Amino acid sequence: MARILDVKGLNSGYGSVQILYDIDLYVEQGEFVTIIGPNGCGKSTLIKTIFGIATHYSGTVEHHGEDVSGWRTDQLVNRGIAYVPQVDNVFPSLTVHENLQMGGNNLPTALLNERIERALDMFPDLDDRVHDLAASLSGGERQMLAISRALISNPKFLLLDEPTAALSPLYQQQIIERIDSLRKDGITVLIVEQNARLSLARSDRGYILAGGKVVHSSDAQHILNDPEIGEYFLGSID
């Protein structure tokens, strides 16, 4: 498989505050890879650094073999990368349909409408809510909308920051299943997730962060089945 993402010796943070230290991580084409770890260990910072939001100090972020370290977010979107943040990921004062339009406001109308229809097919819960304000949606529906809007740009690599946070178990399961199903459309997934068991069960591989460093990486099933890992990261895995 070709590597869609290759992170080498990455150091980053916010301004002068360093959060991540010498991170090595890769994602191959078509994979579903999960990053877990205790709160405050740098998981979200890693995703934000890859997407050009956090401050890059040193090391490289390569996308399809090209160094994109420190690139602007719009440049990364044009390369087929999309990012769904954990919070503030919809426009509450706009309708569902208007939110989806915002995901592709530079697209020709016919193509935009086609992609909106495709997104609604993937998340049928939103189909009956297209004219409702996003502010009226449940937490699970908001996450569906945020992911749908990210898909309007037709990405090939999707970065997600804790998409099941604060959702009911039913919505958690639905969201992870829908994310996993994106792979059949050729989308590679890198996800930060607190509900580690749920996400790892669908993943090819996993990374564990602690104290701003990668402390373990392996096949997802190995992480799930290793009692020492489970005991040490009990707060993340259960």
N, C-alpha and C positions, 0 to 999 in steps of 0.2 A: 504493500500500500504506500501511497505517497503521503508525506507529512503535510498537512494543511497548516499546522502551527508548530513552531519549534522555539521554545523560550530557553535561553541559555544565560546563566549567571546574572539573572535580573535582580537589580536593586531599585526600589522605588518607594514612594510614600506620598506625602502631601506637603508641598513647600519644602521646608528644611527638616521635617519630621519623617525619619525613615521607618517604614513598616515592614518591607520585604527585604530579605537578605539571600542573595545568591540562589535564586529560584531556577531550577531546571525542570522543564515540563514539555511534553509534546502531545499532539493529537493527530491521529492519522485520518485520512479521508474516510468518511462514513462511520466514524466511531461516535459513541456516546460515552463521554468521560465526566466523572463526578469528582469535585473537590470538596472534601469535608474537613472538619476540625473544630475546635472550641471557639466560642464567641471571641472576637477581637484578635484572632490569630492572623488576619490579613487576607482571608478568602476573597472578600469583596474588592479589596484593594488590588488583588491580582487581576481580577476580571476588568476592573477599571483601567489598570495600567495597559493591559492588552488592547483595550479600546481607546486609548489615548486620553483618558480623563484624569487619572492620577499622574503624579510627577515621576517621570522616568529619569533615573540617575545614571545607571550604567547597565551593561549587559545588552542582549539583543532579543527582539521579538521578530521572528521571521514568519511570513505568511507565504506559502508556496515557494519557499526558498529565498524570498526577497525581504531584506531588513526593513520593517515598517515601524521600528521603535520611534515613539514620539510623534507619529503621524497624526494629523487632525482626524476627528471622527468622521467628517464628511468624506475624506479620502478613503478611509477604511470601509465606509458604506459602499462607496463606488467599487471597491474590490470584492464586494459580496459578503461583507461581515455585518451582522446585526447584533444589537445589544438590548436586552430587556432588564432595566434596573428593578430592584426590589420594591421601591416606593416611588411615588410621584411618576408613575409610568403611564398614566392616561390624562387626558384633558377633561376634568370633571364638568366644565361648563359647556362642553360640546356633546353632541349626540354620538351614539355608537358609530353611525355612518360617517359623521364628520371626522371622528377620530381616525377611522380607517383611511379616509381621504388624505389626512395629514401624513400618513405613511408613504404617500406617493404623489405629492402635489405637483411634482415636475413631470409626471407621466402623462402621455396622451390619454384623453378621456376614456376611449374604448379599452385600452390596456389596463387603466386603473380600475374600471368597473369589472373587468374580467378577474383581476386579482382580488378585488373585494369579494366577489362571488365565491372564489376559491377559498378564501379565508373563512367565509361564513359556512361553507360546506364542511370545513374542518371543525368548526366550533358552532354547531347548530343551535346551541343555547342562546347565541347572540342574534339568531335570525329573526326572532320575534321581538327583539329589543332595538332594532336598528334606528328607530326614531326616538328612543328614550335617551335622556341625558346620562352620560357616564357616571355622574354623581349618584344616580339611582341604582346602580348595579351592586350586586353583592361582591364580596371580596374575590370569590372564585371567578365570577363573570368579568371583573376588572382584569384579572390576570389573563383570562382568555382573550380579552380585547387587546391588552398590551402585547401579547405574543402575536395575535393576528395582525396588528399594525406593523410589527417588525417584519412580518412575512410579506407585506406589500412590496417591499424593496427587492423581493425575490433573492434572498441571501442564500449562500451555500454553506455559511458557517454562522452558527447561532450561539451567542453568549448569554447565559441566563443567571441572574443573581437571586437565589432563593425564591423561585416562583411559587412554592407551596406554603410560604410563611404565613402563619395565622389563618390558614384555611381549614375547613372541616375535613375529616378523613376522606369523605366521598370526593370532594373537589381535589384534594391532594392526589388521589389515585387517578382521577380523570385527567388532570393537568399533566402528570408524568406520562401517562399512556399516550396522550396526544403529542407530547414532545418526542417520545420515542418513535411514534409513527412518522415523524417528519423524515426519518432516515430513508424511508422508501421513496421520498421525493429528492433524494440526493443531498440532504442537509446534514452536515456534521454538527454535533452538539457538545459544548463544554458548559457544565452547569455547576454552580455553587449551591449546595443544598444542606440545610440543617436536618431534614428528614432523611438521614443517610441510608437507612435500610431500604426505604422505598426507592430512592434513586439508584443506589448501587445494584439493586435487583435487576434493573434495566440496563446497567452500564457494562461496557467492555472492560474498562479499567478505572482505577480510582487513585487519587492523591490525597494524602493526609497532611495538613499544615498545622504547625504549632509554633508559636513564638516567631512568626514571620518566616519560617523555613519549611521546606518539604522534609518531613520526618519519615515518610513511608510512601511507596508507590508500588502497585502490583495489580494483577488481575482482580476485578471487582469481587468475584466469588471468593477469592482468597481472603480479602479484607472482611467479607461478611462471615466467613467460617472460621477465622482465626480467633480463638478465645482470648488470647493476650491482647490483640488489637481491640476487640470488643470491650474488654474490661477497662483498658486504659482510656478509650475514647467513648465510654458509656454515655456521657451526656450528648455526644454527637450522633452516636449510632442508634440509640433507642429513641 
